[in-house]
Amino acid sequence: MKIIGLTGSIGMGKSETAKMFRALGVPVFDADATVHALQAKGGRAIPHIEAAFPGVITDGMLDRTRLGEIVFSDDAARKKLEAIIHPMVAEERASFFEDAEKQGAKFVVLDVPLLFETGGDKACDKVVVVSAPAAVQRARVLARPGMTEAKFDDILARQTPDKVKREGADYVIDTSKGLDHAREAVGKIVLELESWA
């Protein structure tokens, strides 16, 4: 079974593109959704986060804003959180891949926002990058509730530049051309992967 990495910087349309792969019957492992589930009430990361960051859990619920304030400004704190979360995500991913393979999937999509930043691209057989011009990306992100120019710039500074991601991709989907164009691009990629995998 082949692993197809799907990534893109903030505001590039990765989540919508992942839905397009799913709609064509491709199993998609969503790393972000997995992290949210682990950190949700009753999630298995909650007791570990509480032990590492006292005061960020109230009534079993993670205060994401408070935790964000701690880890965004402190690299050591961020690494401590990653040491809790990353191994759990890896376990969930391995289980997902195993199930997909048992069900006869030729390939799976690994949907990871920081694929290049974490070196995850090296574990993929092919990489799909979603991209859009910088002005489109900025407008999309700044339209999000609670987003500021400073916050956006800080996020961008932590991400591999879009140009570098595109250079490292096997496929690039330009999401600025609309949903139909993206859907068509995904369809072509899936057809090609089915004949290759």
C-alpha positions, 0 to 999 in steps of 0.5 A: 500500500502506498502513502500519499502525503497531502499538505499545504500552508495555512489557508491553502485549502488542504481540508477541502482537498482532503474531502475531495479525496475522501469523496472518491473513496480514498482513505484519508488519515487527518492528523489534525482531527486526530490531535483534536480527538486526543485532546477532546474531553475524555481523550487519552492525551488529557491526563498527560497534558494536565500533568505536564501543563497544570491548570490548562484542563478544567472539568476534563476540558482542555483550554486550548487558548491557555495552552496555546499561549504557553506553547506558542511563545516557548519552544521547550513547552512546545517540544514537551507537548509534541513529546506527548502528542506525536507518539499517540498520533503515530499509533493512531496512524499505524492503526488507520493504515493497517485497517485500510490495507486490510480493506484492500486500499491501494493507497492512503492519503496522509493529511498533515499540515506540517509534512515537510516541517516534520520530515514526514514527506520522507515516509511518503511515496508521493506528495500532493501540495495545495497552493494558492497565490500569497494574496489569496492565502492572506485574504483567506486566513485573515477572514478567519475569526480571531486571526490577526496579521501578527498571528498569521505572520507568526504561523507563516514563519513556522511553516516551510515556504510555499515555494519550497513545498511546491518544489518538493511536490509530485503534484501541485493543486492550485486552489485559487482556481475554484473548487471545480478545478481542484476537484478535477485535479484530484480526480486526475491524481487518483486515476494516475495513482490507481494505475501506479499503486 
